[in-house]
Amino acid sequence: MDGEALKERLDRVRGKTREMVRDLKVPNVEDLKALIEDIRQEQTEAKYHPDKRRLDAVADFFAYTEEEGRKFFDEVDRSKKGKLSLDDLKQAMKKRNLPPRYAKAFMDRAKGPNIFARTISWEDFHGVMSERESTVLRMFNSMSMSRNGLLKTSDVKQVLERLGLAATDENAKSMVRYLRGSSEYTRQGYVTYGQFRNFLMLMPQEVARETDPSRLWFEAATIVQFSPPKRAGSVGMALRAAFAGGLASASTTSMMHPLDTLKTRLQAAVGKGPSLLELIKSVPKLGPRKMYQGIIPSVTGNFAGHGLRTATYEVVCIALAPALALPMVTETTIQGLGSGIGTLLGTCVRIPCEVLKQRLQTDQYPNVIAAAKGITSTNPRALYAGTAATLTREIPFYVTGLMIYENLKKLAVGLKGGRELENYQVIIVGACAGALGSVMVNPFDVMKTRTMTGSVPLGQPLFMSMAHIVKTEGPLALMKGAIPRMAWIAPLGAMNFAGYELAKKAMNSTEADKTGKEEKEETMRTAPPPQELSPPPPAPPSEAD
C-alpha cells in the first residue's frame, strides 16, 4: 500500500472517530447518582429477600409437606373414599394413645362453618395442617437435630434432659418408634419432620400451645400420665364450687343492694309512677335504712341459690363430658345445659327470699319476720309468687349470659394471642355479658317484680298479665327499670365472675398444694385421661332482684 492510500484511510478512520465521539452521550452527574443509588438499593434488598435458590428450597419444602400430609390422610382414611369421618379420626387417636376428644376438636376445626358435615375432605384436612405449619416447624427446629434434618435418638435424650424427664436409652427409642410407626422403620433411630408434624397436627391447638410438645410426645409414647385429670367429679369439688359461687354472689349482691332497691320501686309502680330521676333525687330522703331494706333475705337467698346453681353446673358439665365425642356436641352446648339445670334448682331455693326482699323494698312490711307472717297468713304458696315469671326470666338469662360470657372471653383470649386474661379483663368481659343478658330478659323481670309485690293477682297466667300491662301502660312499660338494672347487673356481673374465678382458683391451689408432692411422684401405667371438659366458666351473675 503506497503512502497516499494509507493517509487517505487514516483520514477516514479519524473522521469516523470524531463522529462517534461527537454522538457519544456522556451522562450528567444526576444520572450517575441515580445509577449508584439503584445499585446500592439492589444490594441492600438482597440481604432481606430470598434469592432464587432459597425460594426454590421453600417451594420444595411445601411440596414435601403436602406429600407427607397426603400420605397421612390416606393412612387415616380407612374407607379409601377420600373422606374422613369422626370414627376415622378416633381410630387414629387410639392408635397413638391420644384422647378421643382430640378427634372431635380436629373435626370441628376442619369443618369450619359446615357444622352439619359428617366427613371432611383432603382440602379441609390440608387446610388445618397448613395453618399451623410455621408453628410446628419452629418447634421441630428448637430441638437439637443433625444437619440432614433428622431427629436422632441422641437428640431425643437431650430434649428429655432439658425437660427433666427420664432421659434413658429405652425412653428415647420408644419415642422414636412411636413416631416411626410401621415396623420396617423400627430399627432406624431417627424421626423426620413429616412424622413429627403429623403427630403434632392431631392435637388441639390450645393443647399444643400450653404444653411442651416433647412432653406430650413422651407421655403418648411411654403411656405414662404425669398430671392427673384437671377435674374429677367429687363431693369435695361440688362443695368448693358451691361455697365459691355462694360467697361471690352474696358479697356482690350486698354491695349493689341500694341500686336494686331503686329498680324494684321503679318497676313496682303501676301506671306512670315516679321516673328514674325522681327516684334518684329521693335517695337522701329515704336514707340508708330504706335503701338497704330487705338485704337479709337477699343475701341469704343469693348465697344458697347461687351456691347450689354453681355446684350443679360443675357436676353436670363433668358428668356430660364424654358426650363431647358425639357429633355436633360442643362445650358450649354442655355448659348451657348445665347452667339451665343449675338455674332451675337454685331458683327454687331463692324465690321465697326474693318475695320477702321485694315486699320489704316496697315498704309493705317493716321487717323480715312481719313479712313472712303476713305473706303466709292467707296462703303459704304466696312465698312462691312469681315463680313462672322468675323461671321464664332466669333460665334464658343465665343460659344466654353464660354463652355471651364464654364467647366474649374466647374473643378476648384470641385477641391476646391465646394468653390467659388478666383479672381486670375478666371484670370487663363479665360486665359486658351481664349487661347484655339483662336487657334481653327485662320484660320478664318487670312481670316478676309486679307479681312478687302483689300488683298482679296470685295465680294469674304470666302472658295474660303481660298483655294487660301492654294494653293499659304501653309496650315501653315492659322495659321499666332497664337502665338501673343494667347499671346494677354490669358491675355485679363483673365482680361475680372475677370473684368466683379467684375464689375457686385459690381453693383449688390450696387443695393442689396438699397433694402436689404425692401426685408428682406417682406415675399411672394407664391410658391417657378420659374425656374431660376444659374448666367451664362460672355461671352468670345472680339475678336477685
Residue pairs with C-beta under 8 A, 6 or more apart in sequence:
27 35
50 58
64 194
65 129
65 133
65 193
65 194
65 197
66 126
68 194
68 197
68 198
69 125
69 126
69 129
69 197
69 198
70 122
70 126
71 194
72 194
72 198
73 84
73 122
73 125
73 126
74 80
75 92
76 84
76 88
76 89
76 91
76 92
77 83
77 84
77 88
78 88
78 91
79 85
79 88
82 121
82 122
83 119
83 120
83 121
84 107
84 119
84 120
84 121
84 125
85 118
85 119
86 103
86 104
86 107
86 118
86 325
86 327
89 102
89 103
89 106
89 107
90 100
90 103
90 325
92 103
92 202
93 99
93 100
93 102
93 103
93 202
94 100
96 178
96 199
96 202
96 220
97 220
97 221
97 223
97 527
97 528
98 202
98 203
98 220
98 528
99 528
99 529
99 530
99 531
100 325
100 531
101 324
101 325
101 531
101 532
102 202
102 203
102 204
102 207
103 325
104 324
104 325
104 329
105 204
106 128
106 202
106 204
107 120
108 115
108 330
109 128
109 204
109 205
110 120
110 124
110 125
110 127
110 128
111 117
111 120
111 124
112 124
115 328
116 328
118 327
128 201
129 197
129 201
132 200
132 201
132 205
133 197
135 208
136 196
136 197
136 200
136 201
137 193
139 196
139 200
139 213
140 151
140 193
140 196
140 197
143 151
143 155
143 158
143 159
143 214
144 155
144 158
144 159
145 151
145 152
145 155
146 152
146 155
146 190
149 192
149 193
150 190
150 191
150 192
151 190
151 191
151 192
151 196
152 189
152 190
153 169
153 172
153 173
153 176
153 189
153 190
154 172
156 172
156 175
156 176
156 191
157 167
157 168
157 169
157 172
158 167
159 214
160 166
160 167
160 171
160 172
160 214
160 218
161 167
162 214
163 212
163 214
163 215
163 218
165 171
165 215
165 218
171 218
171 221
171 222
173 189
174 221
174 222
175 217
175 218
175 221
175 222
176 189
176 190
176 191
177 186
177 221
178 217
178 220
178 221
179 191
179 195
179 196
179 199
179 217
179 221
180 186
180 188
180 191
180 195
181 195
199 217
199 220
200 208
200 213
203 213
203 216
206 418
206 534
207 216
208 216
209 418
215 226
218 224
219 225
219 226
219 528
220 528
223 525
223 526
223 527
224 523
224 524
224 525
225 523
225 524
225 526
225 528
225 529
226 520
226 523
227 519
228 519
228 524
228 529
229 529
229 530
229 532
230 532
230 534
230 535
231 237
231 318
231 532
231 533
231 535
232 318
233 315
233 318
233 319
236 511
237 314
237 315
237 318
238 311
238 314
238 315
239 311
240 504
240 507
240 508
240 511
241 310
241 311
241 313
241 314
241 504
242 307
242 308
242 310
242 311
243 307
243 503
243 507
244 310
244 500
244 503
244 504
244 507
245 306
245 307
245 309
245 310
245 311
245 500
245 538
245 539
246 302
246 303
246 304
246 306
246 307
246 310
247 303
247 307
247 499
247 503
248 306
248 495
248 496
248 499
248 500
248 503
248 538
249 302
249 303
249 305
249 306
249 307
249 496
249 541
249 542
249 544
250 299
250 300
250 302
250 303
250 306
251 495
251 499
252 491
252 492
252 495
252 496
252 499
252 541
252 542
253 260
253 298
253 299
253 302
253 492
253 542
253 544
254 295
254 298
254 299
255 495
256 488
256 491
256 492
257 291
257 292
257 294
257 295
257 298
258 283
258 291
258 292
259 484
259 487
259 488
260 298
260 361
260 488
260 544
260 545
261 290
261 291
261 292
261 293
261 294
261 361
262 276
262 279
262 280
262 283
262 484
263 481
263 484
263 485
263 488
263 545
264 358
264 361
264 362
264 449
264 453
264 481
264 545
265 274
265 279
265 361
265 362
266 273
266 274
266 276
266 279
266 480
266 481
266 484
267 445
267 446
267 449
267 450
267 480
267 481
268 358
268 362
268 449
268 450
268 453
268 455
269 480
270 450
270 455
270 473
271 473
274 282
276 483
276 484
283 291
290 363
293 360
293 361
293 363
294 356
294 357
294 358
294 359
294 360
294 361
294 368
295 357
296 368
297 353
297 354
297 356
297 357
297 360
297 368
298 353
298 354
298 357
298 544
300 353
301 349
301 350
301 351
301 352
301 353
301 354
301 357
301 544
302 350
302 353
302 542
302 544
304 346
304 349
304 350
304 353
305 346
305 347
305 349
305 350
305 353
305 542
305 544
306 346
306 350
306 539
306 542
307 346
308 342
308 345
308 346
308 349
309 339
309 342
309 343
309 345
309 346
309 347
309 398
309 539
310 342
310 500
310 538
310 539
311 342
312 338
312 341
312 342
312 345
312 346
313 335
313 338
313 339
313 341
313 342
313 536
313 539
314 338
314 536
315 338
316 334
316 337
316 338
316 341
316 342
317 334
317 335
317 338
317 533
317 536
318 532
318 533
320 334
320 337
320 338
321 334
321 530
321 531
321 532
321 533
322 530
322 531
323 329
323 334
324 330
324 331
324 334
324 531
324 533
325 531
331 533
331 534
331 536
332 403
332 406
332 407
334 533
335 402
335 403
335 406
335 533
335 536
335 537
336 399
336 402
336 403
338 536
339 398
339 399
339 402
339 539
339 540
340 395
340 398
340 399
342 398
342 539
343 394
343 395
343 398
343 399
343 539
344 391
344 395
347 387
347 390
347 391
347 394
348 387
350 544
351 383
351 384
351 386
351 387
351 390
352 383
352 384
353 544
354 386
354 390
354 448
354 452
354 544
354 545
355 375
355 382
355 383
355 384
355 385
355 386
355 452
356 368
356 371
356 372
356 375
356 383
357 544
358 449
358 452
358 453
359 365
359 371
359 374
359 375
359 452
359 453
359 454
360 367
360 368
360 371
362 453
364 371
364 374
364 453
364 454
365 371
365 374
372 383
375 382
375 383
376 382
376 383
379 458
381 458
382 458
385 451
385 452
385 454
385 458
386 447
386 448
386 449
386 451
386 452
388 462
389 444
389 447
389 448
389 451
389 462
390 448
392 444
392 447
392 462
393 441
393 444
393 445
393 447
393 448
393 543
394 441
394 543
396 440
396 441
396 444
397 437
397 438
397 440
397 441
397 540
397 543
398 437
398 539
398 540
398 543
400 437
400 440
400 441
401 433
401 434
401 436
401 437
401 493
401 540
401 541
402 433
402 537
402 539
402 540
404 432
404 433
404 436
404 437
405 429
405 430
405 433
405 497
405 537
405 540
406 537
408 429
408 432
408 433
409 421
409 426
409 429
409 537
412 421
412 425
412 429
413 419
413 420
413 421
416 425
421 429
423 498
423 502
426 497
426 498
426 501
427 494
427 495
427 497
427 498
428 494
429 497
430 493
430 494
430 495
430 496
430 497
430 498
430 541
431 490
431 491
431 493
431 494
432 490
433 493
433 497
433 540
434 489
434 490
434 492
434 493
434 494
434 496
434 540
434 541
435 486
435 489
435 490
435 493
437 489
437 493
437 540
438 445
438 482
438 485
438 486
438 489
438 490
439 482
439 486
442 478
442 479
442 481
442 482
442 485
443 466
443 478
443 479
445 481
445 485
445 543
445 545
446 469
446 477
446 478
446 479
446 480
446 481
447 456
447 462
447 465
447 466
447 469
447 478
449 455
449 481
449 545
450 456
450 465
450 469
451 458
451 465
456 465
466 478
469 477
469 478
470 477
470 478
485 545
488 545
489 541
489 543
492 541
492 542
493 540
493 541
495 541
496 538
496 540
496 541
496 542
497 537
497 538
497 540
497 541
500 538
500 539
501 537
501 538
504 538
